């Protein structure tokens, strides 16, 4: 059983190298109550590729989530802050 959901979206861009990549991670339960870590990555503007890991314990999924985040941050991926227009 998952106690909370984890979601992350980060990007890496470098105009000089024509690089525009994204990496998305999430931990959610499947129909059997297992923790599923979903990794989605690719070029910004595409659907990208998906890889799903299944874990019996949420703790194991979180450990991999944090390790992947550490690796990607080390390679230059950063959280994207987008401007939103608020009507009101």
Secondary structure as the mmCIF struct_conf table of DSSP 4:
data_model
#
loop_
_struct_conf.conf_type_id
_struct_conf.id
_struct_conf.beg_label_comp_id
_struct_conf.beg_label_asym_id
_struct_conf.beg_label_seq_id
_struct_conf.end_label_comp_id
_struct_conf.end_label_asym_id
_struct_conf.end_label_seq_id
BEND BEND1 UNK A 3 UNK A 4
STRN STRN1 UNK A 6 UNK A 14
HELX_RH_3T_P HELX_RH_3T_P1 UNK A 15 UNK A 17
TURN_TY1_P TURN_TY1_P1 UNK A 18 UNK A 18
STRN STRN2 UNK A 19 UNK A 29
TURN_TY1_P TURN_TY1_P2 UNK A 31 UNK A 32
BEND BEND2 UNK A 33 UNK A 33
STRN STRN3 UNK A 35 UNK A 43
TURN_TY1_P TURN_TY1_P3 UNK A 44 UNK A 45
BEND BEND3 UNK A 46 UNK A 46
STRN STRN4 UNK A 49 UNK A 55
BEND BEND4 UNK A 56 UNK A 57
HELX_RH_AL_P HELX_RH_AL_P1 UNK A 58 UNK A 74
TURN_TY1_P TURN_TY1_P4 UNK A 75 UNK A 76
STRN STRN5 UNK A 78 UNK A 79
HELX_LH_PP_P HELX_LH_PP_P1 UNK A 85 UNK A 87
#
